[in-house]
């Protein structure tokens, strides 16, 4: 039921590469020889999966067939490949300035516009300067390099590629004053590209990758379950965009077409359950309503900056725009020593969170940033069902605007953010939410009634002096501080009680 996974010797393929097969027998997974396929995922240096179109749905596993299968990489990297072979030494001091690099069907731009060290050899590109270029419409990446040093990427527009910029290995790159947005996946990926600086850019996360067709389980009283026609490759708290050709009123489970939802539960390799927000409650089917049919969607789980590994990154002065999921994602526990300072987050389509990590991390300085808004949770995400992963020797201080607005549309017992400010608007009805244990010793939490009409009740099992805070008037206001085990009440005008 999973994707059709191919294995080989070290293949040196990249996401979006175009390949064809030869065979002495029949190809598995109902694939055909002399037919174009595209690299969809690369789990390791010896495995990969394919799709029938760039950024398409992973081809599902069907059956193993007999024969010897050969792979031909037919990727045209588009424009420039910076590699040195033999005894020629490193490629160095190459300048690209004031041009337009535009992909189109005529020049077969299935790969990357500028790629460095694509063969993974010991000769590497050094001091490559890319300035004043307009990149657009490459099915591969706009800029991609393995083991490069001292690249300067400045004053470019980079859009509508697979990834905007991807650095793997190397050191001391500079990404300055660019506009990087509307790419399919992440704007910038850093994987052990140590001491890279990212300054004064406009950055937006990806526009999404197709996850194929699915149907909906709609039995009354059950949780709303999506059943995919093939393996979905999704994870808890990933975000998907649901699309339908039928009217919103016909969608089951109360789902709305052209709306983002989050994966709450992985029921099996082909099925998931949804919530309306990160760490949210599973959407339940209150009645057996909605039309029957098949819908489609996109995996929107991308970041403006994805940090896969490494240390010494400096991220400052950037404006994060149109981040559908997360602005910055840290995805390995070996990541450390990152400065994130003086950035502005959420100036346009705000994402689910500002900074997220799914492993325990070390030495993050998140200081002096402005957080305009986060759409579903505010402002940090560190593991499903609350914060499961620590941030050791981390500093979160002097950040402006890390707040969330809670209305009566929130489900009962929904979790509020554990940092920043929570503001209640009860003009549309009463609110009942939950505050979980804090993330880090010294964290402060502010809760206030912004617009009154009904009451708002916060339940917390680790609250000093009680387990319930009730807010009735706009004068009700609470400041809490996490001491490592309990939320201590620093100031409070709400009603504190034990229920």
N, C-alpha and C positions, 0 to 999 in steps of 0.2 A: 504493500500500500504506500510505500515511500517513493521518493524521487529515484529516477534511474541514475545510479552512481557508477561512474566509470573509474577504473584504476589503471595506472600506467607507471612507467618509470617517471622520475621528476619531469614534469611536463612543461614548466615555465610559461603556462598560459596566464592570461589576465581576464578579469571580468569583461564581458562584451566581445571577446575574441570570436572570430568566425572560423568554424572548422568544418571539415568534411571527413567521411569515413570511406575506407576501402574494406573489402571483406572477401574471404574465400567461401563464406557460407551465407547465413542470414544474420542480420543485426538484431540485437535484442530491443525491447521496448518499442517495437513496431517502427523503428527508424529505418531510413533508406540510405544506401550509398549514393555518392555524388549529389548530396543534398546539403544545403547550408543549415548549420545549427550554431547556436551562440552560447558561450560559456555563461552560465547563470549563477553558480556558486562554486567556490573553491575551498572545500573543507580542509585540504592539506596539500602539500606539494606533489602528491601522487594521486589525488582524487579530484573529481570535478563532476558537476551536473550540467545539463544543457537545457535550452529552451528553443522553440522553433522560430523565435523572433527576438530582436534585442530587448532586454528587460522584460521578456515574456514569462509565461507560467512554466515552472520546472516540469520537464517531461516525466511522467509517472512510470514507475517500474511495471513491466508486464511479465516478461519471461526471459531466461537466458537461452541463447541460441548457440549452436555449434559453429565453429569456424575461427579463423584467425583474422582479427580486426585491426586495421591500420588507421592512424589519425593523421590528417593533413591540416596544419594551421594555415588557413588562407587569409588571415587578417592582414589588411592593408592598414598600417598604423596611421594612415591619413597623410601626414605632412612631413614630420621630422622624427628620425630615430637617432638618438645620440648614444652610439656604442663605439667602443674601440676594441679591436681584436689583435691577436698576435703580439708583436713587440712594439706596437705603435704607441703604447702608453695611454694615459688618461685623456679624455676629451675635456678641454678647459677653455674658459674665457670665450664663450659663444654668446652673442647678443642678438635677441629678437626684439625689434622695436617698430611701433607704429604701423601695424598691419591688421588685416582681418583674416582670421582662420575660420572658415565656414564649411561645415560638413554638408554634403548633399549626395544624392543617389548616384551621380555621375562619376565621382571619384572614389566610390566604395569606402566611405568613412565608417566602417564597422568597428574600428579600433580607436586608438588614442591620437590626439593631435600632435602632442610633443611627448615622447617617451624617452627616458634615460635608462641605460643599462638594462635593456629588456632581456638580455641573455644571462643576467646574473653573474657576469664575469668579474674578474679582479680589477679590470680597468674601468674607472668610474668617471662620470661627468662632474666636473668641479667648476664653481664660479660661473654658472649659467645665469644670464640676466634676461628676463622676459618682461618687457614694459610696453604699455600703450597698445596692447593687442585686444581685439574683440574676438573671443572664442564663442562659437555657438553651433549647436546641432550635430554633435558627434555622438554616435551610439556607444563608443567607448568613453574614456576619460578625456577631459581637456588637457590636463598635465599630469604625468605619472612618472615617477622615478624610483628605482631601487638603489640604495647605497650611494647617495649623492651628497656632496658637501658644498655649502656656501651658495646655494641657489638664491637669487633675488627675484621675486615675483611682485611687481609693483605697477599700480595704475592701469590694471586690465579690467575688462568686463568678461566674466566667465559664466556662461549660462547654457542650459539645455544640453548638457553632456550626461554621462552616467555618473561619475564623481567629478566634482570640479577640479580639485587638486588632491593627489595621493602621494605621500612620501613614505617609503618603507626603508628603514635604516638610514645611515648617514648622520649628518649633524649640521647645525649652524645655518639653517635656511631662514629666509626672511620673506614674509608674506605681508605686504604693506599697501594700503590705499587702493584695494581692489573692490569691485562689486561682484560677489559670487552668489548666485541665487538661481532658483528654478531648474536646478539639475535634478536628475531622477533620484539619486541617492544623496549622500552627504556632500556638503560643500567642500569640506577639508577633512582628510583622513591622515592622521599621524601615527605611524607604527614604528616605534624605536627610532624616530627621526629626532634625536635628542637636541636640546637647546635651540629648537625652532622658535622664532618670534612671530607672532600674529598681531599686527597693529593697525588700527584705524581703517578697518575694512567694513563694508556692508555685507552681512552674511545671512543667508536663508537656508533652511533645511530642504530636503528633497521633496519632489512632487509625487513620489510613490511608485511602487512596483506592483504589477498585477498579481493577485493571488488566486485568480481563476474563479470558476463558478461555484455557487453553493446554494443549498436549499435551507429552509428553516424548520425546526421542530416546534410545533405550536400547540401542544396539548395544554389545556387549561390547568393552571396550578403548578406547572413545571417551570424550570429555568429555561430561558430562551437559548437554544443551541443551534449553532451553524454547522451544517454538515457539508463538507467540501467533497468535490468529485475526485480529488487527489490529495496527497499529503500537503499540509499547509505550511510547514516549517515556521510556525509562529511560536512565540513565547509569552508567558504571563506578563501583562502590562504593555505588550506591544499595542500599537494603535492601527486600526484599519478604518478605511473609508468605504462606506456602504453605498452602492449605486444601484438604481433600479429604473426600469423603463415604465413601471406602472405608478399609479398615483400613491402618494404617501399614505392615504387612508386605507389602502389595500395591503400595506406592509404589516406582517404579523408582529407581535410582541411590542407594539407601539414604537417600532423603529422608524426613523425618518430617513428617506433617501438623501444622498449627498451629505451625509453627516459622519463625523468621526466617532468611533467607539473604541473601547479598550478590551483586551483579552483578560478576562477574569479567571478562567479555568481552562486547562487543556484536558478535555475529556478523553481523547485518543488522538492518533496521528492525523485523523481526518476531521475532527470535530472540536469546536471551542464554545465557551459561553462568554457573554459580553457584560461589560459594565459601562456606565456613561462617563467615568472618570478614572484616573489612576488610583489604584487601591480601593476602587469603589465596590458597591454591592452588585451581585449578579442580577441582571435584569430578569424579572419574572413575568410569565404570561398570565395576566389577570383574567383573560377570557379567550375563548377559542375563536379569535377573529383574525382577519387578514386574508389576503389573496394567496393562492397557491402558485408557485412558480420558481424560477431559478434566477438568482441575482448574481451580481459580480461585485468586486471590490478591489482595493489597493492596500498594500502594506505601507503605511505611512511612517514606519519606525526608523526615522533617520534624524541626523543631527546637523546643525550648522558646522560644528567641530566635533569629530569623533576621534578620541585618543585611545588607540589600541594598546600601546605599550610605550615605555620610555620615561624620560625625566628632563627636568630643566626647561620646560615650556614656559613662555611668557606671553600671555594673552591680555592685551590692554587696548583701550580706546576704540573698541569695535562697536558697531551698531548692529544688533541682531534683529533682523526683520523676517517676517513670514516663516517662523519656525513652527511647523505644524506639530512636531512631537517634542523634542528637547533641543535647547540651544547648544549645550556642551555635554557630551557623554564620555565617561571614563570607564573603559570596559575590560581592564585587567588589574589584578591586585599588585602588580609590580610597578604600576604608575606612581610616581612621586615627584615632589618638588615642582609644583605648578603654581605660577602666579596668575591670578585672574583679577584684574584691577581696572577700575575706571571705565567699565563697559556699560552700554545701555541695552537692556534686554526688553523684548516684547513691544517694540514701537509700532508694529503693524499687526499681523495675525499672530497673536501670542500663542506659545506652545503650551504643552501640558506642564512642563517644569523648566527651570532655568539651568540647573546643574544636576546631573544624575550619575550615579555609579552603582554597579552591580557586584562589586567586590570590595573588600576592605582596602582602603587606600591610605596614603601617608603624605603629610606636608603639603596641604593645599591652602593657599592664601587667597581667600575670596573676600576682597575688601574694596570699599569705595565704589561699588557698582550701583546703577539705578535700574530697578526692576519695575517697569511700567505696569505690567500685568502678567499673570499666568492664567491660562484658560481653565484648568481643572484642579490644580494643586499648587501650592506656593511654599517656597520656590524650589525645594530640593527633593530629589527622589533617590532613595538608597535601598532599593530592594522591595519586592512585593510584600503586601500585608504589613505595612509599616517599614521601619528602617532596620533591615537585617544586617547591614554591613557598616563597619565603623570607619571613621576618618580620624586617624591618629595624628597628633601635632598639627591640627588644622585650625585656621583662623577664619571666622565669619564675623565681620564687623563693619560698621559704618556704611551699610548698604541701605539704600533708600527705596521704599515702596514695595517691600516684599509682603503683600497682603492678598487676601482672598475675600470675595463677597459671597455670603451664604444666604439663599432665599428659600422660600417654602417649596420650591421645586426639587430641592435635595431630598433623597430618600431618607426615611427614618433610620437612625443608627449609622448614617454615613460618617466617615472619618474626616475631621478637619485637619488642616496642616499643623505640624508640630513646631513650626518656627514662624516668625513674622506675625502679622496681624490678621485676625479673623473678624470680619464685620458682618453683623446680622441685619437683614431687612425682612421684618415679619409682617409687612403690610398685606401680603397675600396669604398669610396663614402662619400657624405655629411651626416651630423648628425644633427637631430633636436630633442631636448629633453626638459624636463620641470623640474624645481626645485620648490618644494613646500615650505610652511612655515617650519621653524625650529622646533625642538622638545623642546629644553630647552634653557633658557636664558644663553648666554655665549658659546653656541656651535659654533665651527669654521668649515668652509667648504672651501676646496681647490679644484680648477678646473684648469686643465692644458692641453695643447695640447702636447701629447707625440710623435705622428707620424703624420705629415701633408701630405695632398694630396688634400683635399677639405676643406671646412669650417665646423665648428661645431657651432650651435646656441643653446643657453640656454635661454628659456623663463621663466620669474619669475614675478608674479603679486605683490610680496611683496619685491621688490628690491629697495633700496634707489638709487635715481638718474636716474632711467629708468626701463625698463622691459625686456631688451634683452642684452645678452652678446654674442659677436661673436668672435670665435677663428679661426685665419687663419694660424698662424705660430707657430713653436715650442717654440718661445719666449713668447707666450701669456700665462698669468698666473694670477690667481685671488685668493685672500684670502677674505672670507666673515665671518662676525660674527653676530649671531642672537641676537637681543636685546629684544626679547619677542614679537615684532610686525613686525619687518622689518629686512631683511638682509642688514647690513651695510658693505660698501666696505672698507676694511682695506688696500688692495694693489691690483692694477689691471694694466695689460698691454694689455688686450683684449679690444675690442670696446664695450663701454657701450652706449646704445641708447634707445629711446622710439619709439616703433613701434605701 
